[in-house]
């Protein structure tokens, strides 16, 4: 068996990980999204200079107490997570073995407030795009398989990440980050001015370095939070992250230029 075969087999074996959402705290979709991205990053295996392989099949188990909430999200969220997995893989330059599928299941062994993720890598022939959606109302919610772009499953093709641009959304308005850094704060001199007395004049900065985007505190009085967690001086950002500064909610996204508005 060659080294590539060994690495492929390593990914094919499912690995179960527990992600806590804070004990009895109600699980939120953004926490599920972040847990799936973290699982993908942790399972990434570099098999050549041009190719890093990640799982394409994810099963996310919830406690029986939390599962009714998951059923309300339904297959729409499962399919959105498939799209997010493809988007995250594209931005990070990962390769996928085949179409993406996400399934939610109820598991009595999972504690309330926790999620247990099982991920694996399966070839396209094992996941037919046209096969029926599995849906057992009491125990399981599954997405259809979602086919990623061909260049993400073809090791000989290069992934073009230039079509994605970092943007922040504040009060329904999107601002493209078209330079290496953009300052957000109350000051009229900030790149993005926010009229929030709870924010400092120069509160935080969005920095872009290649494919890496981070939020950096500029010595603000109250700091900021990312997805409900107090941030340190600098935090890497991923699509869908929610930044809270003062009373202002800032949503970070990756979007085509055509969907953004130039910074004012």
QUIPETA-V889967 format. One record per residue. N is the residue number from 0. RES is the residue in three letters. PHI is phi in degrees with one decimal (NA if undefined). NEAR is the number of other ideal C-beta (glycine too) atoms within 12 Angstrom. Layout:
BEGIN
n:res:phi:near
N:RES:PHI:NEAR
N:RES:PHI:NEAR
END
This chain:
BEGIN
n:res:phi:near
0:UNK:NA:9
1:UNK:-77.5:9
2:UNK:-64.3:13
3:UNK:-67.8:17
4:UNK:-62.1:12
5:UNK:-63.5:14
6:UNK:-70.1:25
7:UNK:-62.2:25
8:UNK:-65.7:19
9:UNK:-60.3:24
10:UNK:-72.0:34
11:UNK:-69.8:24
12:UNK:-78.2:19
13:UNK:-68.8:22
14:UNK:-125.2:23
15:UNK:-101.9:22
16:UNK:-132.6:26
17:UNK:-100.9:23
18:UNK:-119.7:30
19:UNK:-91.1:22
20:UNK:-105.1:33
21:UNK:98.4:19
22:UNK:67.3:14
23:UNK:-83.4:14
24:UNK:-63.7:17
25:UNK:-68.9:22
26:UNK:-71.9:37
27:UNK:-113.9:23
28:UNK:-55.0:28
29:UNK:-63.5:31
30:UNK:-70.3:35
31:UNK:-65.4:38
32:UNK:-61.4:37
33:UNK:-63.6:34
34:UNK:-64.7:35
35:UNK:-66.8:48
36:UNK:-62.6:37
37:UNK:-62.4:27
38:UNK:-60.7:35
39:UNK:-60.9:42
40:UNK:-62.8:25
41:UNK:-69.6:18
42:UNK:-94.5:36
43:UNK:-63.9:27
44:UNK:-125.3:29
45:UNK:-81.9:20
46:UNK:-108.5:25
47:UNK:-163.8:14
48:UNK:-62.2:9
49:UNK:-101.1:17
50:UNK:-137.5:28
51:UNK:-121.5:25
52:UNK:-94.8:36
53:UNK:-130.3:41
54:UNK:-63.3:41
55:UNK:-119.1:39
56:UNK:-124.6:40
57:UNK:-129.6:48
58:UNK:-117.2:34
59:UNK:-115.1:46
60:UNK:-97.2:35
61:UNK:-123.6:39
62:UNK:-68.0:30
63:UNK:-65.4:21
64:UNK:-70.7:20
65:UNK:-84.3:35
66:UNK:-64.7:29
67:UNK:-56.7:21
68:UNK:-65.4:27
69:UNK:-62.5:40
70:UNK:-63.3:24
71:UNK:-66.1:17
72:UNK:-64.1:28
73:UNK:70.3:23
74:UNK:-69.4:27
75:UNK:-60.9:20
76:UNK:-69.0:30
77:UNK:-59.2:37
78:UNK:-70.9:26
79:UNK:-62.9:25
80:UNK:-66.6:44
81:UNK:-61.2:35
82:UNK:-62.1:28
83:UNK:-67.5:35
84:UNK:-61.7:46
85:UNK:-67.1:41
86:UNK:-63.7:34
87:UNK:-64.8:39
88:UNK:-62.0:42
89:UNK:-63.0:31
90:UNK:-65.0:34
91:UNK:-82.6:31
92:UNK:79.0:28
93:UNK:-82.4:38
94:UNK:-112.5:38
95:UNK:-118.1:47
96:UNK:-75.8:36
97:UNK:-177.8:33
98:UNK:-59.3:34
99:UNK:-99.6:45
100:UNK:-136.7:43
101:UNK:-125.5:45
102:UNK:-127.4:37
103:UNK:-101.7:45
104:UNK:-135.2:32
105:UNK:-94.7:29
106:UNK:-140.0:28
107:UNK:-66.0:16
108:UNK:-81.7:15
109:UNK:-90.0:31
110:UNK:-74.1:24
111:UNK:-59.5:25
112:UNK:89.2:23
113:UNK:-107.8:30
114:UNK:-129.1:42
115:UNK:-119.4:32
116:UNK:-105.2:40
117:UNK:-113.2:28
118:UNK:-129.0:42
119:UNK:-154.6:33
120:UNK:-113.1:37
121:UNK:-127.9:28
122:UNK:-72.5:20
123:UNK:-59.1:24
124:UNK:-68.6:12
125:UNK:-88.6:18
126:UNK:-131.2:31
127:UNK:-72.6:17
128:UNK:-57.0:20
129:UNK:-91.4:10
130:UNK:-69.0:16
131:UNK:-60.7:10
132:UNK:-73.3:24
133:UNK:-80.8:22
134:UNK:-150.3:19
135:UNK:-109.2:16
136:UNK:-50.6:17
137:UNK:-82.8:13
138:UNK:-132.1:21
139:UNK:-151.3:26
140:UNK:-132.4:36
141:UNK:-129.9:33
142:UNK:-79.9:37
143:UNK:-70.4:26
144:UNK:-72.2:34
145:UNK:-119.6:32
146:UNK:-81.5:22
147:UNK:-76.3:33
148:UNK:-56.4:23
149:UNK:-57.8:19
150:UNK:-66.8:23
151:UNK:-85.0:37
152:UNK:-109.6:30
153:UNK:-100.5:18
154:UNK:-63.5:22
155:UNK:-87.2:13
156:UNK:-101.8:16
157:UNK:-96.9:18
158:UNK:-80.3:30
159:UNK:-90.1:15
160:UNK:-100.0:24
161:UNK:-73.9:14
162:UNK:-76.9:18
163:UNK:-95.9:30
164:UNK:-127.4:31
165:UNK:-70.8:41
166:UNK:-137.3:35
167:UNK:-120.4:43
168:UNK:-115.1:29
169:UNK:-128.8:36
170:UNK:51.4:16
171:UNK:84.3:11
172:UNK:-108.0:20
173:UNK:-99.2:28
174:UNK:-122.1:34
175:UNK:-74.1:29
176:UNK:-95.3:37
177:UNK:-97.1:21
178:UNK:-127.7:19
179:UNK:-71.1:18
180:UNK:-156.6:24
181:UNK:-142.1:35
182:UNK:-90.9:35
183:UNK:-116.3:42
184:UNK:178.6:36
185:UNK:-78.5:27
186:UNK:-64.2:20
187:UNK:-67.2:14
188:UNK:-85.7:12
189:UNK:-67.5:30
190:UNK:-64.5:30
191:UNK:-127.0:41
192:UNK:-92.3:24
193:UNK:-121.9:34
194:UNK:-83.7:19
195:UNK:-122.5:27
196:UNK:-64.3:16
197:UNK:-80.9:20
198:UNK:-103.3:34
199:UNK:-78.1:27
200:UNK:-60.9:23
201:UNK:-122.6:27
202:UNK:-84.5:40
203:UNK:-148.9:45
204:UNK:-129.4:34
205:UNK:-94.2:45
206:UNK:-112.6:27
207:UNK:-120.7:27
208:UNK:-133.4:17
209:UNK:66.5:14
210:UNK:-90.2:24
211:UNK:-98.5:21
212:UNK:-124.3:34
213:UNK:-137.0:30
214:UNK:-106.7:41
215:UNK:-123.0:32
216:UNK:-72.6:31
217:UNK:-104.6:29
218:UNK:79.8:17
219:UNK:-67.1:31
220:UNK:-69.7:19
221:UNK:-109.7:22
222:UNK:68.7:27
223:UNK:-153.0:43
224:UNK:-121.4:25
225:UNK:-123.9:33
226:UNK:53.6:32
227:UNK:84.0:21
228:UNK:-106.8:19
229:UNK:-58.8:16
230:UNK:-89.5:28
231:UNK:-84.1:16
232:UNK:-66.2:17
233:UNK:-144.6:21
234:UNK:-136.0:28
235:UNK:-70.0:27
236:UNK:-108.1:38
237:UNK:-128.1:36
238:UNK:-52.4:36
239:UNK:93.3:34
240:UNK:-62.8:37
241:UNK:-109.8:32
242:UNK:-101.7:42
243:UNK:-118.6:29
244:UNK:-133.4:39
245:UNK:60.2:27
246:UNK:-99.7:19
247:UNK:-97.4:32
248:UNK:-104.6:27
249:UNK:-119.6:41
250:UNK:-101.3:29
251:UNK:-94.6:37
252:UNK:-139.0:31
253:UNK:-112.6:36
254:UNK:-147.9:25
255:UNK:-63.0:18
256:UNK:-56.2:18
257:UNK:-67.1:12
258:UNK:-100.5:16
259:UNK:-108.6:23
260:UNK:-120.5:21
261:UNK:-56.2:17
262:UNK:-66.2:25
263:UNK:-105.6:16
END
